[in-house]
């Protein structure tokens, strides 16, 4: 079983505490588990790395020992290195509830630098170039990138022939603040974010698979699967590809914001035109509105629905009788061929639509009476 969750790293995952065990009996007891040995499952560069944490149950004030799944990481650590880069371990404070998290954060920083340093090996000449040009030739900085070399010999650090893969997890600095609020997103407890996972496959690193990971709120705002990253062009490098993905993502966000504002403008203009006839409307996404209308003592409803592609697509106008039913349901008639252009201002859209609808009211009234008598 796993317990606890501590957020860390670029990806929006949680650190999980699992396989909780006891090294020895606590304070001489043979029944009370000390829980001083456990594993940490840490999301890193699109994968999960496992670290063992070992406390002394009989000396809880002592700092923990760590065992890493990569034996080349801190294999023979220098005291000065630990004091400089892992001060929370060198000056362990057992009374600080954040002490362990501080140590893990500092160790992850070192692990991140260790993975990048491994790219200096001759096996990774292409990937070293990818990393250095990405950092040096774009707006991406070191803190935005995690690198993980997979399928290595954990003792020697060498890749296993033909089976290696290297992940680049890249945080995309995209502004999501203008995205309209999304209804029904209850699992978006973190910050809106986008990360790009690019995997290079051995033996020559020419097979490249990109994947875009979005936080739940952003994914829903973009229409779930409506945005897909482009293929990684042959002969390109990260320095070219990452800005391309960011450009397309920014364009998509801009289009969503613009569409939302246009829907809001249309709904506002229609409500202003119809006055007190308004029954209800969507106050968040501006996707629908309904009005109670009357002509010569004939009362009816007007429903207006806007698609996600508005204003590229014309709204759907539906008339509903207050008196007549067809097969047990209120009689409705969809108004087709309404004049509409995405280039029109909202006021013109509304005026042209209302004129068109007026021309169909008498026919709608006759049809509702005839259909209800069939």
C-alpha atoms as one frame of an Amber mdcrd trajectory, in Angstrom:
protein
   0.000   0.000   0.000   1.040   3.594  -0.447   0.576   6.508   1.886   1.020
  10.228   1.683   1.646  12.540  -1.216   4.296  15.171  -1.653   4.392  17.283
  -4.783   7.786  17.672  -6.451   9.439  17.964  -9.842   8.206  19.259 -13.179
   5.409  16.752 -13.696   2.309  17.308 -11.624   2.485  13.900  -9.944   2.854
  13.017  -6.296   5.619  11.311  -4.402   4.169   8.109  -2.954   5.364   6.433
   0.213   5.099   2.659  -0.179   6.374  -0.686   1.159   6.540   0.597   4.721
   8.524  -1.852   6.852  10.368  -2.096  10.147  14.098  -2.546  10.330  13.913
  -3.852  13.872  11.598  -3.764  16.879  10.906  -0.279  18.195  12.104   0.325
  21.765  12.376  -3.371  22.428   8.795  -4.128  21.433   8.199  -7.166  19.271
   4.710  -6.133  18.203   4.853  -2.405  17.463   6.173  -1.750  13.936   8.680
   1.046  13.681   7.910   1.913  10.049  11.459   3.162   9.690  12.090   1.586
   6.261  10.047   2.609   3.237  10.282   3.351  -0.459   9.556   6.576  -2.284
   7.997   6.369  -5.741   8.998   9.663  -7.341   7.667  10.901 -10.699  10.622
  12.091 -12.748  10.931  12.854 -16.462   7.837  10.856 -17.359   8.866   7.768
 -15.379   8.913   6.693 -11.742  12.185   6.352  -9.868  12.364   4.362  -6.629
  14.408   5.447  -3.627  14.740   3.572  -0.342  14.679   5.597   2.867  16.074
   4.022   6.031  15.617   5.564   9.467  16.836   4.159  12.766  13.648   3.429
  14.668  15.529   3.507  17.968  17.194   6.833  17.154  14.569   8.930  15.366
  16.655  12.050  15.814  19.276  10.641  13.436  19.171  11.546   9.719  17.974
   8.882   7.267  20.087   6.856   4.875  19.144   6.599   1.213  19.526   3.821
  -1.334  18.982   4.827  -4.963  17.932   2.639  -7.874  20.845   4.194  -9.790
  24.041   3.081  -8.081  26.084   5.659  -9.995  24.242   8.466  -8.220  26.102
   9.622  -5.098  28.024   6.350  -5.119  30.821   7.863  -3.018  29.536  11.254
  -1.917  31.952  13.884  -0.738  31.031  15.488   2.574  31.569  18.951   1.134
  29.186  18.162  -1.734  26.472  17.039   0.666  26.945  20.072   2.889  26.663
  22.354  -0.129  23.834  20.718  -2.065  21.950  18.745   0.625  22.168  21.026
   3.678  18.896  19.696   5.083  20.555  16.278   5.432  23.890  17.592   6.694
  22.039  19.660   9.319  19.173  17.261   9.926  16.429  18.602  12.182  14.147
  15.812  13.339  11.730  18.367  14.821  11.056  19.972  11.447   8.000  18.334
   9.811   9.338  19.389   6.400  12.838  18.029   6.975  12.422  14.890   4.842
  10.712  16.768   2.023  13.515  19.330   2.026  16.106  16.560   1.729  14.209
  14.888  -1.121  13.913  18.191  -2.984  17.650  18.807  -2.639  18.496  15.249
  -3.697  16.219  15.542  -6.727  18.113  18.653  -7.767  21.371  16.684  -7.601
  19.794  13.708  -9.398  18.635  16.023 -12.147  22.166  17.386 -12.598  23.529
  13.816 -12.508  21.277  12.711 -15.380  22.315  15.699 -17.483  25.990  15.012
 -16.732  25.572  11.452 -18.057  24.828  12.911 -21.500  28.534  13.737 -21.792
  29.155  10.038 -22.482  29.978   9.266 -26.116  26.798   7.170 -26.343  24.744
  10.345 -26.043  26.503  12.824 -28.338  23.265  13.560 -30.227  21.320  14.034
 -26.996  23.968  16.241 -25.441  23.592  18.463 -28.497  19.798  18.409 -28.131
  20.006  19.471 -24.494  22.624  22.191 -24.909  20.935  23.798 -27.921  17.518
  23.647 -26.249  18.841  25.489 -23.201  21.066  27.841 -25.150  18.877  28.555
 -28.166  15.355  28.930 -26.752  13.540  30.464 -23.802  13.692  27.099 -22.026
  15.979  27.160 -18.964  17.593  24.342 -16.975  14.823  24.322 -14.366  12.293
  23.625 -17.136  13.870  20.318 -18.193  14.232  16.865 -16.647  16.324  14.216
 -18.409  16.169  10.503 -17.638  18.292   7.832 -19.286  16.356   4.560 -19.211
  17.453   0.917 -19.482  20.934   1.571 -18.177  23.075  -0.778 -16.190  22.464
   0.651 -12.745  25.976  -0.224 -11.648  28.106   0.892 -14.589  25.785   3.537
 -15.994  26.204   2.191 -19.548  23.180   1.755 -21.789  22.166  -1.724 -22.818
  22.671  -2.134 -26.530  19.538  -1.571 -28.603  17.187  -1.099 -25.644  17.916
   2.407 -24.443  15.587   5.377 -24.371  16.092   8.878 -23.064  13.257  11.082
 -21.867  13.224  14.863 -21.998  10.397  16.277 -19.891  10.023  19.967 -20.720
   7.855  22.463 -18.899   6.234  24.818 -21.407   5.983  28.390 -20.177   2.526
  29.113 -21.534   0.132  31.680 -20.093  -3.199  30.009 -19.273  -4.577  32.896
 -17.209  -6.911  34.054 -19.978  -8.614  30.687 -20.468 -12.308  30.956 -19.517
 -13.481  28.942 -16.488 -14.409  25.332 -17.198 -17.521  23.760 -15.699 -17.348
  20.289 -14.182 -13.583  20.230 -13.575 -13.279  18.901 -10.040  -9.915  17.131
 -10.335  -7.889  20.223 -11.216  -6.431  20.890  -7.768  -3.072  22.087  -9.048
  -1.855  24.903 -11.211  -2.705  24.972 -14.912   0.314  23.578 -16.724   1.602
  21.925 -19.881   4.627  19.651 -20.150   6.100  18.082 -23.259   7.560  14.593
 -22.985   9.955  13.752 -25.815  11.480  10.264 -25.906  14.545   9.452 -28.006
  15.000   5.749 -28.774  18.313   3.973 -29.313  20.423   2.858 -31.037  20.878
   6.094 -33.004  18.199   8.238 -31.267  16.507   8.945 -34.611  13.131   7.508
 -33.578  11.472  10.240 -31.536   8.043  10.181 -29.876   6.569  13.401 -28.453
   3.640  13.569 -26.047   1.926  16.618 -24.582   0.630  16.344 -21.019  -1.894
  18.927 -19.805  -3.408  19.588 -16.401  -7.117  18.572 -16.238  -8.498  22.103
 -16.449  -6.385  22.998 -19.472  -7.180  19.708 -21.200 -10.906  20.264 -20.823
 -10.631  23.897 -21.917  -8.837  22.777 -25.069 -11.576  20.275 -25.830  -9.817
  17.184 -24.423  -8.433  15.531 -27.581  -8.855  18.521 -29.897  -5.195  19.526
 -29.588  -2.476  17.111 -30.644   1.212  17.834 -30.937   2.770  17.741 -34.400
   5.034  14.886 -35.406   8.707  15.425 -34.713  10.065  16.328 -38.177  12.951
  14.228 -39.411  16.178  16.177 -39.173  14.785  18.637 -36.629  15.987  19.096
 -33.079  14.380  20.152 -29.816  15.549  23.720 -30.333  13.199  23.903 -33.357
  10.435  21.597 -32.196   9.672  22.946 -28.713   9.013  26.539 -29.897   6.759
  25.097 -32.633   4.658  23.231 -30.058   4.479  26.323 -27.850   3.398  28.459
 -30.814   0.599  26.067 -31.756  -0.519  25.786 -28.133  -0.540  29.566 -27.728
  -2.536  29.915 -30.952  -5.068  27.372 -29.703  -5.428  29.214 -26.399  -5.844
  32.539 -28.188  -8.567  31.024 -30.391 -10.418  29.674 -27.335 -10.272  33.032
 -25.583 -11.470  34.840 -28.708 -14.329  32.377 -29.251 -15.414  32.748 -25.619
 -15.462  36.527 -25.905 -17.449  36.363 -29.146 -20.008  34.005 -27.574 -20.296
  36.303 -24.591 -20.771  39.289 -26.899 -23.461  37.516 -28.922 -25.393  36.354
 -25.854 -25.185  39.807 -24.278 -26.397  41.486 -27.462 -29.299  39.029 -27.837
 -30.406  39.508 -24.225 -30.265  43.289 -24.631 -32.340  43.070 -27.814 -34.996
  40.806 -26.261 -35.295  42.678 -22.974 -37.411  41.060 -20.240 -38.261  38.037
 -22.391 -35.184  36.205 -21.076 -35.877  32.952 -19.201 -32.369  31.591 -18.667
 -28.866  31.576 -20.111 -25.466  29.986 -19.561 -23.582  32.430 -17.349 -20.237
  30.591 -17.590 -19.679  29.234 -21.101 -22.396  31.259 -22.900 -23.544  28.214
 -24.874 -27.335  28.602 -24.633 -30.203  30.957 -23.791 -33.986  30.738 -23.784
 -36.702  33.381 -24.178 -40.471  33.443 -23.615 -42.107  35.242 -26.551 -45.639
  36.040 -27.674 -47.270  37.025 -30.974 -50.992  37.684 -31.159 -51.628  35.802
 -27.900 -49.590  32.824 -29.132 -46.895  32.107 -26.529 -43.802  30.138 -27.435
 -40.184  29.631 -26.437 -37.066  30.475 -28.396 -33.991  28.361 -27.612 -30.582
  29.389 -28.922 -27.564  27.079 -28.747 -23.986  28.020 -29.590 -21.498  25.330
 -30.583 -17.835  25.264 -29.464 -17.000  26.388 -33.016 -18.933  29.664 -32.775
 -18.609  32.027 -34.611 -17.432  29.729 -37.392 -20.761  27.927 -37.059 -24.139
  29.626 -36.944 -26.133  29.310 -33.698 -29.008  26.827 -33.662 -32.420  28.513
 -33.268 -35.337  26.361 -32.092 -38.966  27.370 -31.501 -41.021  25.452 -28.914
 -44.798  25.604 -28.519 -46.274  26.273 -25.063 -49.529  24.512 -25.989 -48.882
  21.648 -28.359 -47.125  18.311 -28.108 -45.973  15.708 -30.595 -45.689  12.095
 -29.388 -45.862  13.237 -25.794 -43.151  15.884 -26.090 -43.405  19.646 -26.615
 -43.582  20.494 -30.297 -40.337  22.063 -31.537 -39.161  23.413 -34.859 -35.569
  24.168 -35.800 -35.150  27.343 -37.854 -32.850  26.665 -40.787 -30.993  28.919
 -43.208 -30.623  31.793 -40.781 -28.456  34.540 -42.327 -25.157  34.620 -40.499
 -21.537  35.591 -40.996 -18.659  35.227 -38.508 -17.432  38.613 -39.723 -20.544
  40.436 -38.509 -20.653  42.335 -35.251 -22.915  40.767 -32.561 -25.576  43.437
 -33.050 -25.883  42.634 -36.759 -25.988  38.890 -36.033 -28.869  39.426 -33.602
 -30.869  41.772 -35.821 -30.621  39.510 -38.881 -31.495  36.429 -36.817 -34.552
  38.066 -35.249 -35.901  39.188 -38.621 -35.486  35.651 -39.958 -37.179  34.107
 -36.919 -40.155  36.497 -37.182 -40.765  35.266 -40.713 -41.193  31.700 -39.377
 -43.486  32.318 -36.387 -46.800  32.095 -38.258 -45.729  28.924 -40.031 -44.516
  27.474 -36.745 -47.880  28.183 -35.095 -49.769  26.456 -37.907 -47.425  23.471
 -37.872 -47.730  23.058 -34.111 -51.510  22.945 -34.349 -51.519  20.544 -37.311
 -48.897  18.190 -35.873 -50.601  18.003 -32.487 -53.832  16.868 -34.205 -52.210
  14.061 -36.196
